[in-house]
């Protein structure tokens, strides 16, 4: 059983390494194909592309990983919607439309409240 987990871990490391290599190459290729001609910036190497990936992750993402149940808010809003009276639903629709949002809101239209 222990051997199974070791092999699974090694496969994961190989996959992550390959994914990092592909993404790094893609960043380098896209940067070198677009930005030097458009902005006059210098071309970058593979190591700089990997550093850009890490920088982008730090600035725009996080190292916490993804939360499970990211769509859970839809279920909470559906439950809220179902607890509203018809008058409350109509007031919500009117306030939503007044803010410039288009389309219907509610389970009967196939959409959920935000």
Residue pairs with C-beta under 8 A, 6 or more apart in sequence:
20 50
20 53
23 53
24 46
24 49
24 50
24 53
25 46
25 49
27 49
27 50
27 52
27 53
28 44
28 45
28 46
28 48
28 49
31 43
31 44
31 49
31 52
32 43
32 44
35 41
36 42
36 43
44 52
57 63
74 112
77 112
77 113
77 114
78 107
78 112
80 113
81 89
81 106
81 107
81 112
81 113
82 107
84 92
89 106
92 105
92 113
93 104
93 105
93 106
96 105
96 113
96 114
103 109
103 111
104 111
105 111
105 112
105 113
105 114
106 112
106 113
